[in-house]
Amino acid sequence: MIVTSVEGRPIKIDGNPRHPASLGATDVFAEAAVLSLYDPDRSKAVRRGTGVYSWDAFEAALRTQLAAERGRDGSAFAF
């Protein structure tokens, strides 16, 4: 998919002409999906409760949580 955006807001979805299956075609469902890509009320920062945190703090907290969960059910995460 190729998405055209203006100031971060997606306005048009087109198929990728280099994709062998679609050759650039889209359907009404893909074109309607553009509406779900933009939410003006979406948070622009990392939040927990009422606090605002940095992405580094989020990554540190995520690593700690993943280390605690590692191996419990055989699942693994990579990032």
C-alpha positions as CSV (number, residue, x, y, z in Angstrom):
1,M,0.0,0.0,0.0
2,I,1.1,3.5,-0.7
3,V,-0.4,6.2,1.6
4,T,-0.4,9.8,0.7
5,S,-0.5,12.2,3.7
6,V,-0.7,15.9,4.3
7,E,0.7,17.1,7.6
8,G,0.7,13.6,9.0
9,R,-3.0,13.0,8.1
10,P,-3.5,10.2,5.5
11,I,-5.7,11.3,2.7
12,K,-5.4,8.6,0.0
13,I,-4.5,4.9,-0.2
14,D,-3.2,3.3,-3.4
15,G,-2.0,-0.2,-4.1
16,N,1.7,-0.7,-4.7
17,P,2.1,-1.1,-8.5
18,R,5.2,-3.3,-7.9
19,H,3.2,-5.9,-5.9
20,P,2.8,-9.0,-8.1
21,A,-0.7,-9.8,-6.8
22,S,-2.5,-6.5,-7.0
23,L,-0.4,-4.6,-9.5
24,G,-1.4,-1.3,-7.9
25,A,-5.1,-2.0,-7.5
26,T,-7.1,-1.4,-4.3
27,D,-10.6,-2.3,-3.2
28,V,-13.2,-0.2,-1.3
29,F,-12.1,-1.8,1.9
30,A,-8.5,-0.7,1.6
31,E,-9.5,2.8,0.6
32,A,-12.0,3.0,3.5
33,A,-9.2,1.9,5.8
34,V,-7.5,5.3,5.5
35,L,-10.1,6.7,7.9
36,S,-8.7,4.4,10.7
37,L,-5.2,5.6,10.2
38,Y,-5.7,9.1,11.6
39,D,-7.1,10.0,15.0
40,P,-6.6,13.6,16.0
41,D,-7.1,12.7,19.6
42,R,-4.4,10.1,19.7
43,S,-1.7,10.7,22.2
44,K,1.5,12.0,20.9
45,A,3.5,11.0,24.0
46,V,4.1,8.0,26.1
47,R,1.7,8.0,29.1
48,R,1.1,5.9,32.1
49,G,-1.7,7.0,34.3
50,T,-1.5,10.8,34.4
51,G,2.3,10.9,33.9
52,V,4.1,11.6,30.6
53,Y,7.3,9.7,30.0
54,S,10.1,9.5,27.4
55,W,10.4,6.7,25.0
56,D,13.7,5.7,26.8
57,A,11.7,5.3,30.0
58,F,9.1,3.2,28.2
59,E,11.7,1.0,26.7
60,A,13.4,0.4,30.0
61,A,10.1,-0.5,31.7
62,L,9.2,-2.8,28.8
63,R,12.5,-4.6,29.0
64,T,12.0,-5.1,32.7
65,Q,8.5,-6.5,32.2
66,L,9.6,-8.7,29.4
67,A,12.5,-10.1,31.4
68,A,10.1,-11.0,34.2
69,E,7.8,-12.7,31.8
70,R,10.4,-14.5,29.7
71,G,10.0,-18.2,29.6
72,R,6.8,-18.4,31.6
73,D,4.7,-19.8,28.7
74,G,7.4,-20.4,26.1
75,S,6.8,-17.1,24.3
76,A,9.5,-14.6,23.4
77,F,9.6,-11.0,22.2
78,A,12.2,-9.3,20.1
79,F,12.5,-5.6,19.4
